[in-house]
Amino acid sequence: MKRYISFLIAILIAIAILSPIYGTSSGAETRVKTVLEGPKEVLLGEKYTYTIKIEGAENADKWGYKIEMKDGSADPSNASSTESNVFKVNITAPSVEGDFKITINGTADIGNYTYWNKINYTITAVKPYIIKADVYNSGSVEAKNVSVSLYIDGKFQYKTSVDVAPQKKETVELKFNPHKFSDGVHDVKIVIDPKSNLTFSDGGKTEMTMQIYLGEMHEDHTGTWIALAILFGAGAVYSLISYRKKKKRMKRRKW
């Protein structure tokens, strides 16, 4: 019996030693590491480019990944390469505010064996602050795919493109994440590609500046307090006049 048990233990030890070469995918995630690089906060419905890296097996024969998402979408949702362990993927945020989860399973093939590592990555979709601007085409041909960029406090935030027919205007929407800025007044600059025929409708220029306020706006009750003060003062004057008239009547009666 003891010999039988020793034989079984020897077989189990042999399987454990040989499993990295001849085994299945179980326990393989100790060999590689899946990494996703990109923003943690995104704007509703917007598309962002992320980087996926399969680390820990730089000399593998092939690398790959597969993405699963309940909300939003990924393009491509899966890919493989025999040349690089780094991938680019476009992730489109959902149209509803809140956290959404991305599950990525990164793989590395070495010989007949596939190593893998599955990770969960949480991203928050936030409602954007939208700034609108009218652009005008002063040329005689259609302006196509002209870029319009947004800067807040001198830092680039967003870029979109617009097509405008000759002698016509279009409204562009520029978005940014208000959570990245403190409450208060901020400088805004909108820039149209100066190589195009487009300008801003209200100024004929390719750059426009303004200021915006971020944060909770408190109502100005100054007018209300002034109105109350006027009413109170009028009431006091009326009471004083009435008192004097009443006093005069009382004196006349005594006389």
C-alpha positions in Angstrom: 0.0 0.0 0.0 2.8 2.4 0.9 4.5 1.6 -2.4 1.2 2.4 -4.3 0.9 5.7 -2.5 4.5 6.6 -3.2 3.9 5.7 -6.8 0.9 8.0 -7.0 2.8 10.9 -5.4 5.6 10.4 -7.9 3.1 10.6 -10.8 1.5 13.8 -9.4 5.0 15.4 -9.0 5.9 14.5 -12.6 2.6 16.0 -13.9 3.3 19.2 -12.0 6.8 19.5 -13.4 5.7 18.7 -17.0 2.5 20.7 -17.0 4.1 24.0 -18.3 5.1 22.0 -21.4 2.2 19.6 -22.0 -0.6 20.9 -19.8 -3.8 22.8 -20.6 -4.4 26.5 -19.9 -5.2 26.0 -16.2 -2.9 28.0 -14.0 -1.3 29.7 -16.9 -2.0 33.2 -15.8 1.1 33.2 -13.6 3.3 33.5 -16.7 1.9 36.6 -18.4 0.4 39.9 -17.4 -2.3 41.8 -19.3 -2.1 45.6 -19.1 -4.6 48.2 -20.4 -3.4 51.8 -20.7 -5.8 54.7 -21.3 -8.1 57.2 -19.6 -10.1 56.2 -16.6 -12.8 58.8 -17.3 -14.4 59.2 -20.7 -17.2 61.3 -22.2 -20.5 59.7 -23.1 -20.6 58.0 -26.5 -17.0 59.2 -27.4 -14.3 57.0 -28.9 -10.9 56.6 -27.3 -7.7 54.7 -28.3 -6.3 52.4 -25.6 -3.1 50.3 -25.6 -3.1 46.6 -24.6 0.2 45.0 -23.6 0.9 41.3 -23.0 3.9 41.3 -20.6 6.0 38.5 -19.3 6.5 36.5 -22.5 8.4 38.9 -24.8 9.8 36.0 -26.8 6.5 34.2 -27.5 5.5 32.9 -30.9 2.2 34.8 -30.9 0.3 37.2 -28.7 -3.4 38.0 -28.7 -6.3 39.4 -26.7 -10.1 39.2 -26.5 -12.3 41.9 -25.0 -15.8 41.5 -23.4 -18.0 44.5 -22.7 -21.6 44.7 -21.5 -21.8 48.5 -22.3 -20.0 50.4 -25.0 -18.0 48.7 -27.7 -14.4 47.8 -28.6 -12.9 47.7 -32.1 -11.3 45.3 -32.7 -12.7 43.2 -29.9 -10.0 40.6 -30.5 -6.7 40.4 -32.3 -3.5 38.4 -32.6 0.0 39.1 -33.8 3.3 37.2 -34.4 5.3 40.4 -34.4 4.3 42.5 -31.4 2.9 42.1 -27.9 1.4 45.6 -28.0 -2.1 46.3 -29.5 -4.2 49.4 -30.2 -7.9 49.2 -29.6 -10.7 51.8 -30.0 -13.2 51.8 -27.1 -16.5 53.7 -27.5 -18.0 54.7 -24.2 -21.7 54.0 -23.5 -24.4 56.7 -23.7 -25.3 56.3 -20.0 -23.4 57.9 -17.1 -21.6 55.7 -14.6 -19.0 52.9 -14.3 -18.7 50.2 -16.9 -16.4 47.2 -16.9 -14.0 45.9 -19.6 -12.8 42.3 -19.3 -9.6 41.6 -21.3 -8.0 38.2 -21.7 -4.4 38.5 -23.0 -2.6 35.5 -24.3 0.9 34.4 -25.3 1.7 31.2 -27.3 5.0 29.5 -26.7 5.3 26.3 -28.6 2.2 24.2 -28.0 1.2 26.0 -24.9 -0.9 29.1 -24.4 -0.4 31.4 -21.4 -3.2 33.8 -20.5 -4.2 36.5 -18.0 -7.7 37.9 -17.6 -8.2 41.4 -16.1 -11.2 43.6 -15.3 -10.8 47.3 -16.0 -13.4 49.8 -14.8 -14.0 53.1 -16.7 -16.3 55.9 -15.7 -18.5 57.6 -18.4 -19.3 61.2 -17.5 -21.6 63.8 -19.0 -19.6 66.3 -21.1 -19.7 70.1 -20.9 -20.6 71.2 -24.4 -19.5 74.5 -26.1 -21.1 75.4 -29.4 -19.7 77.7 -32.1 -20.9 78.7 -35.6 -18.4 78.5 -38.4 -18.8 80.0 -41.9 -17.4 79.1 -45.3 -16.5 82.2 -47.2 -15.1 80.3 -50.1 -16.6 79.1 -53.4 -16.1 75.4 -52.8 -17.2 73.0 -50.0 -14.9 72.8 -47.0 -14.5 69.1 -46.1 -13.3 67.5 -42.9 -12.0 70.8 -41.4 -10.7 70.4 -37.8 -11.9 72.5 -35.0 -10.0 72.2 -31.7 -10.9 73.2 -28.1 -8.5 74.4 -25.4 -9.3 75.0 -21.8 -6.8 77.1 -19.8 -4.3 76.6 -22.6 -4.6 72.8 -22.6 -6.0 70.8 -25.5 -9.2 69.0 -24.7 -11.1 68.0 -27.8 -11.1 68.0 -31.6 -13.9 67.5 -34.1 -14.3 68.0 -37.9 -16.9 69.7 -39.9 -18.1 70.0 -43.6 -19.5 73.3 -44.7 -21.0 74.2 -48.1 -19.8 77.4 -49.8 -21.4 80.6 -48.3 -23.0 78.6 -45.6 -22.5 78.1 -41.9 -22.6 75.1 -39.5 -22.7 74.7 -35.8 -20.0 72.6 -34.2 -20.1 71.1 -30.7 -16.9 70.8 -28.7 -16.9 68.7 -25.5 -14.7 68.3 -22.5 -14.7 66.6 -19.1 -15.7 69.3 -16.4 -14.5 67.0 -13.6 -10.9 67.7 -14.7 -11.2 71.3 -13.6 -11.8 73.2 -10.4 -14.8 75.3 -9.8 -14.5 78.9 -11.0 -13.8 80.9 -14.2 -11.7 79.2 -17.0 -10.3 80.5 -20.2 -11.6 78.9 -23.4 -10.0 79.0 -26.9 -11.5 77.5 -30.1 -9.3 77.1 -33.1 -10.3 76.4 -36.7 -7.7 75.0 -39.1 -6.2 78.2 -40.6 -5.5 76.5 -43.9 -9.3 76.2 -44.6 -11.8 78.8 -45.8 -13.7 78.6 -42.5 -14.0 81.4 -40.0 -16.2 82.1 -37.0 -19.5 83.6 -38.1 -19.4 86.5 -35.6 -15.8 87.6 -36.1 -14.3 86.4 -39.3 -11.4 84.9 -37.5 -10.0 81.4 -37.1 -9.6 81.7 -33.3 -12.2 82.6 -30.7 -11.7 83.1 -27.0 -14.2 83.4 -24.1 -14.6 82.6 -20.4 -16.9 80.0 -18.7 -17.8 79.3 -15.1 -17.6 75.7 -13.8 -19.3 74.6 -10.6 -22.5 75.2 -8.8 -24.0 78.6 -9.6 -25.5 80.3 -6.6 -28.6 82.4 -7.2 -28.2 86.2 -6.8 -30.8 87.4 -4.4 -29.6 91.0 -4.4 -32.7 92.2 -6.3 -35.0 90.4 -3.9 -33.3 91.9 -0.9 -33.5 95.4 -2.5 -37.2 95.0 -3.2 -37.8 93.8 0.4 -35.9 96.8 1.7 -38.0 99.2 -0.4 -41.2 97.6 0.8 -40.0 97.7 4.4 -39.0 101.3 4.1 -42.3 102.3 2.5 -44.2 100.5 5.2 -42.2 102.3 7.9 -42.9 105.7 6.3 -46.6 104.9 5.9 -46.8 103.9 9.6 -45.0 107.1 10.7 -47.4 109.3 8.6 -50.4 107.5 9.9 -49.2 107.8 13.5 -48.7 111.6 13.1 -52.1 112.0 11.6 -53.7 110.1 14.4 -51.8 112.1 17.0 -53.1 115.4 15.4 -56.7 114.2 15.5 -56.3 113.3 19.2 -55.0 116.8 20.0 -57.9 118.4 18.2 -60.4 116.4 20.1 -58.9 117.4 23.5 -59.1 121.1 22.5 
